[in-house]
Amino acid sequence: MSPSQGTAKVRTVTLHMVSSLDGFIAKHDNSVSWMDTPGSIYEPGVSISEEEVSTFLKSIDCYVLGSRTYEHALELGWPYGDTPVVVVSSREWPPAGTRKTIEFYSGDLKTLVDEKLAPRYRNIWLVGGAMLSQRFLELGLVGEIRLTIAPVLLGAGLRLFDGSLKEKRWDLKNVIAYKNGFVELSYAVPWA
Ligand SMILES: NC(=O)c1ccc[n+]([C@@H]2O[C@H](COP(=O)([O-])OP(=O)(O)OC[C@H]3O[C@@H](n4cnc5c(N)ncnc54)[C@H](OP(=O)(O)O)[C@@H]3O)[C@@H](O)[C@H]2O)c1
């Protein structure tokens, strides 16, 4: 039984990450063009309309991110719209300007999920980076892993999994191959 199973019925934490074929989630120079470089079309794959993407994104109640991912999101242009965002950081941050949807959190991550997020949100998305995701996985706080594999080898960069995790089986729940060559793999913990 998971330590957080008591609230598993009312909330799910989904870890979502885009990874290269060789397991990197960021390049050392932080450039992101590898995530959308057009390749050859995979004919049997599916494509989704902007409307479908928009409907899907509306189903996400809250995003959780580490402070480095937050800084990168600010540089790239805020991708989370008006959806609530919790940034995990031990640092003091200046008030987040007019963006009322951002909260900063420092402290125990199980307390964050069980006491701060679970009472308010059902569909919680942990969207990076590697450091915060690994801590969530180590603590058994992730119920679903959605890994989108980009059709590219990067050769070097930041690894999503750095070898610190223990062996654990996950159940494959869904596979979607897209026309652009990306593949989304969804796994759930066996108790979910
Ligand atoms: N490919 C993708 O889908 C994807 C998705 C997201 C991010 N990324 C990339 O990943 C990179 C960032 O990942 P990262 O692993 O370097 O950093 P990160 O996980 O985004 O952020 C790490 C920071 O989060 C805070 N933190 C983490 N665990 C904490 C804990 N238990 N308690 C308190 N604070 C905690 C700390 O901030 P303080 O130092 O402020 O205390 C730590 O320095 C960026 O290049 C980003 O673009 C890629």
The ligand as an SDF file (V2000), in Angstrom:
LIG
                    3D

 48 52  0  0  0  0  0  0  0  0999 V2000
   11.5520   17.7290  -21.3320 N   0  0  0  0  0  0  0  0  0  0  0  0
   10.6360   18.1110  -20.4840 C   0  0  0  0  0  0  0  0  0  0  0  0
    9.4650   17.6870  -20.5690 O   0  0  0  0  0  0  0  0  0  0  0  0
   10.9880   19.0430  -19.3750 C   0  0  0  0  0  0  0  0  0  0  0  0
   10.0140   19.3720  -18.4280 C   0  0  0  0  0  0  0  0  0  0  0  0
   10.3710   20.2250  -17.3870 C   0  0  0  0  0  0  0  0  0  0  0  0
   11.6540   20.7170  -17.2930 C   0  0  0  0  0  0  0  0  0  0  0  0
   12.5570   20.3890  -18.2390 N   0  0  0  0  0  0  0  0  0  0  0  0
   13.9290   20.9330  -18.1490 C   0  0  0  0  0  0  0  0  0  0  0  0
   14.5140   20.4510  -16.9670 O   0  0  0  0  0  0  0  0  0  0  0  0
   15.4700   21.4250  -16.4930 C   0  0  0  0  0  0  0  0  0  0  0  0
   15.2140   21.7030  -15.0180 C   0  0  0  0  0  0  0  0  0  0  0  0
   15.2430   20.4950  -14.2930 O   0  0  0  0  0  0  0  0  0  0  0  0
   16.1660   20.3360  -13.0030 P   0  0  0  0  0  0  0  0  0  0  0  0
   16.1590   18.9060  -12.6200 O   0  0  0  0  0  0  0  0  0  0  0  0
   17.4830   20.9780  -13.2660 O   0  0  0  0  0  0  0  0  0  0  0  0
   15.4520   21.2560  -11.9270 O   0  0  0  0  0  0  0  0  0  0  0  0
   13.9340   21.2910  -11.3210 P   0  0  0  0  0  0  0  0  0  0  0  0
   13.5570   19.9410  -10.8250 O   0  0  0  0  0  0  0  0  0  0  0  0
   13.0520   21.9870  -12.2670 O   0  0  0  0  0  0  0  0  0  0  0  0
   14.1590   22.2890  -10.1250 O   0  0  0  0  0  0  0  0  0  0  0  0
   15.0630   21.9500   -9.0930 C   0  0  0  0  0  0  0  0  0  0  0  0
   14.8250   22.9120   -7.9490 C   0  0  0  0  0  0  0  0  0  0  0  0
   13.5440   22.6590   -7.3740 O   0  0  0  0  0  0  0  0  0  0  0  0
   13.6220   22.8910   -5.9900 C   0  0  0  0  0  0  0  0  0  0  0  0
   13.3860   21.6130   -5.3140 N   0  0  0  0  0  0  0  0  0  0  0  0
   13.4820   20.3800   -5.8060 C   0  0  0  0  0  0  0  0  0  0  0  0
   13.1820   19.4640   -4.8500 N   0  0  0  0  0  0  0  0  0  0  0  0
   12.8740   20.1510   -3.7620 C   0  0  0  0  0  0  0  0  0  0  0  0
   12.4590   19.7860   -2.4860 C   0  0  0  0  0  0  0  0  0  0  0  0
   12.2900   18.5080   -2.1230 N   0  0  0  0  0  0  0  0  0  0  0  0
   12.2330   20.7650   -1.5910 N   0  0  0  0  0  0  0  0  0  0  0  0
   12.4040   22.0640   -1.9460 C   0  0  0  0  0  0  0  0  0  0  0  0
   12.7860   22.4620   -3.1770 N   0  0  0  0  0  0  0  0  0  0  0  0
   13.0170   21.5110   -4.0660 C   0  0  0  0  0  0  0  0  0  0  0  0
   15.0120   23.3890   -5.7030 C   0  0  0  0  0  0  0  0  0  0  0  0
   14.9090   24.8080   -5.8650 O   0  0  0  0  0  0  0  0  0  0  0  0
   15.7040   25.9030   -4.9770 P   0  0  0  0  0  0  0  0  0  0  0  0
   17.1370   25.7340   -5.3910 O   0  0  0  0  0  0  0  0  0  0  0  0
   15.0670   27.1780   -5.4370 O   0  0  0  0  0  0  0  0  0  0  0  0
   15.4460   25.5620   -3.5480 O   0  0  0  0  0  0  0  0  0  0  0  0
   15.8220   22.7810   -6.8170 C   0  0  0  0  0  0  0  0  0  0  0  0
   17.0070   23.4780   -7.0920 O   0  0  0  0  0  0  0  0  0  0  0  0
   15.2790   22.6420  -17.3690 C   0  0  0  0  0  0  0  0  0  0  0  0
   16.2690   22.6350  -18.3730 O   0  0  0  0  0  0  0  0  0  0  0  0
   13.9330   22.4260  -17.9960 C   0  0  0  0  0  0  0  0  0  0  0  0
   13.7980   23.0500  -19.2260 O   0  0  0  0  0  0  0  0  0  0  0  0
   12.2600   19.5630  -19.2760 C   0  0  0  0  0  0  0  0  0  0  0  0
  1  2  1  0
  2  3  2  0
  2  4  1  0
  4  5  1  0
  4 48  2  0
  5  6  2  0
  6  7  1  0
  7  8  2  0
  8  9  1  0
  8 48  1  0
  9 10  1  0
  9 46  1  0
 10 11  1  0
 11 12  1  0
 11 44  1  0
 12 13  1  0
 13 14  1  0
 14 15  2  0
 14 16  1  0
 14 17  1  0
 17 18  1  0
 18 19  2  0
 18 20  1  0
 18 21  1  0
 21 22  1  0
 22 23  1  0
 23 24  1  0
 23 42  1  0
 24 25  1  0
 25 26  1  0
 25 36  1  0
 26 27  1  0
 26 35  1  0
 27 28  2  0
 28 29  1  0
 29 30  1  0
 29 35  2  0
 30 31  1  0
 30 32  2  0
 32 33  1  0
 33 34  2  0
 34 35  1  0
 36 37  1  0
 36 42  1  0
 37 38  1  0
 38 39  2  0
 38 40  1  0
 38 41  1  0
 42 43  1  0
 44 45  1  0
 44 46  1  0
 46 47  1  0
M  CHG  2   8   1  16  -1
M  END
$$$$
